[in-house]
């Protein structure tokens, strides 16, 4: 379970960074819409993916600490 949480956290974080970078570059280029979505929505989705990644990695850390205490 620990390995799965770490892998999911890294993938979600990486996807979030990519989505945020794409949204930021599109907005700097002057676009308000990208692939049928508002750029702000894509930025919010990227932020949500990064938060999901952080929570998965935090859960993995908590699981490791819990294993050490028992």
C-alpha positions as CSV (number, residue, x, y, z in Angstrom):
1,X,0.0,0.0,0.0
2,X,2.9,2.3,0.8
3,X,4.4,1.9,-2.6
4,X,1.0,2.5,-4.3
5,X,0.5,5.7,-2.4
6,X,4.0,7.0,-3.2
7,X,3.5,6.2,-6.9
8,X,0.1,7.8,-7.0
9,X,1.3,10.8,-5.2
10,X,4.2,11.4,-7.6
11,X,2.0,10.8,-10.7
12,X,-0.7,13.2,-9.4
13,X,1.8,15.8,-8.5
14,X,3.6,15.6,-11.8
15,X,0.3,15.8,-13.7
16,X,-0.7,18.8,-11.7
17,X,2.5,20.6,-12.4
18,X,2.1,19.9,-16.1
19,X,-1.5,21.1,-16.2
20,X,-0.6,24.3,-14.3
21,X,2.3,25.0,-16.6
22,X,0.2,24.5,-19.7
23,X,-2.5,26.8,-18.2
24,X,0.0,29.4,-17.2
25,X,1.6,29.5,-20.6
26,X,-1.7,29.6,-22.4
27,X,-2.8,32.5,-20.3
28,X,0.4,34.4,-20.8
29,X,-0.1,33.9,-24.6
30,X,-3.4,35.6,-24.2
31,X,-5.8,32.7,-24.4
32,X,-8.8,32.5,-22.1
33,X,-10.0,29.1,-23.5
34,X,-7.9,25.9,-24.1
35,X,-9.4,22.6,-25.4
36,X,-12.9,23.8,-24.5
37,X,-12.0,24.7,-20.9
38,X,-11.4,28.0,-19.4
39,X,-7.7,28.4,-18.5
40,X,-8.7,29.2,-14.9
41,X,-10.4,25.9,-14.6
42,X,-7.3,24.1,-15.9
43,X,-5.2,25.9,-13.3
44,X,-7.7,24.9,-10.6
45,X,-7.6,21.3,-11.8
46,X,-3.8,21.3,-11.7
47,X,-3.8,22.7,-8.2
48,X,-6.2,20.0,-7.1
49,X,-4.0,17.3,-8.6
50,X,-1.0,18.7,-6.7
51,X,-3.0,18.7,-3.5
52,X,-4.0,15.0,-4.1
53,X,-0.3,14.2,-4.7
54,X,0.6,15.8,-1.4
55,X,-2.1,14.0,0.5
56,X,-1.0,10.6,-0.9
57,X,2.6,11.2,0.0
58,X,1.5,12.4,3.5
59,X,-0.5,9.2,3.9
60,X,2.5,7.1,2.9
61,X,4.7,8.9,5.5
62,X,2.0,8.4,8.2
63,X,1.8,4.7,7.3
64,X,5.6,4.3,7.6
65,X,5.6,6.0,10.9
66,X,2.8,3.8,12.1
67,X,4.7,0.7,11.2
68,X,7.7,1.8,13.1
69,X,5.8,2.4,16.3
70,X,4.2,-1.0,16.4
